[in-house]
Amino acid sequence: MSTIKRYEDIEAWRRGRQLTAAIYPATSSQAFSRDRALCDQMRRAAVSIVSNVAEGFNRNGAAEFR
């Protein structure tokens, strides 16, 4: 088993980036133009994934990272 040296190497972080990249164009469509609150919530949730993984990794504690 290899040691993860950067949070960018974590599969959950990579998938979170892909999700974020997909959410932004999807929420820019006209269907979301009427509901700005839902659009903002979906974008914040997607960004939260990568942010939480990076934050947990940078705490340098195995228990918190898990």
C-alpha positions in Angstrom: 0.0 0.0 0.0 1.4 3.4 -1.0 1.5 6.4 1.3 -0.5 9.4 0.1 1.8 12.5 0.0 -0.7 15.1 -1.3 -4.4 15.4 -1.0 -4.6 15.7 -4.7 -3.7 12.0 -4.8 -6.9 11.0 -2.9 -9.6 9.5 -5.2 -12.4 11.2 -3.2 -10.7 14.6 -3.8 -10.3 13.9 -7.6 -13.9 12.8 -7.9 -15.0 15.9 -5.9 -13.2 18.1 -8.4 -14.9 16.3 -11.3 -18.3 16.8 -9.6 -17.6 20.5 -9.0 -16.5 20.9 -12.6 -19.8 19.3 -13.7 -22.0 21.2 -11.2 -21.0 24.7 -12.3 -22.1 24.4 -15.9 -25.2 22.5 -14.9 -26.3 25.1 -12.5 -25.6 27.9 -15.0 -28.5 26.6 -17.2 -31.7 28.5 -17.5 -33.5 25.9 -15.4 -31.6 27.2 -12.3 -32.0 30.9 -13.1 -35.2 31.1 -11.2 -33.9 29.4 -8.1 -30.6 31.1 -7.1 -30.7 29.7 -3.6 -30.7 26.1 -4.9 -28.0 26.9 -7.4 -25.8 28.4 -4.7 -26.4 25.5 -2.3 -25.4 22.9 -4.9 -22.3 24.8 -5.8 -21.3 25.2 -2.1 -21.9 21.5 -1.5 -19.7 20.5 -4.4 -16.9 22.8 -3.3 -17.3 21.5 0.3 -16.2 18.0 -0.7 -12.7 19.0 -2.0 -12.3 21.6 0.8 -13.1 19.0 3.6 -10.7 16.4 2.1 -7.9 19.0 1.8 -8.5 20.3 5.3 -8.6 16.9 6.8 -5.3 16.0 5.0 -3.6 19.1 6.2 -4.4 18.5 9.9 -1.7 15.8 9.8 -3.7 13.6 12.2 -4.6 10.1 11.1 -7.7 9.9 13.2 -9.1 13.1 11.8 -8.1 12.3 8.3 -10.1 9.0 8.3 
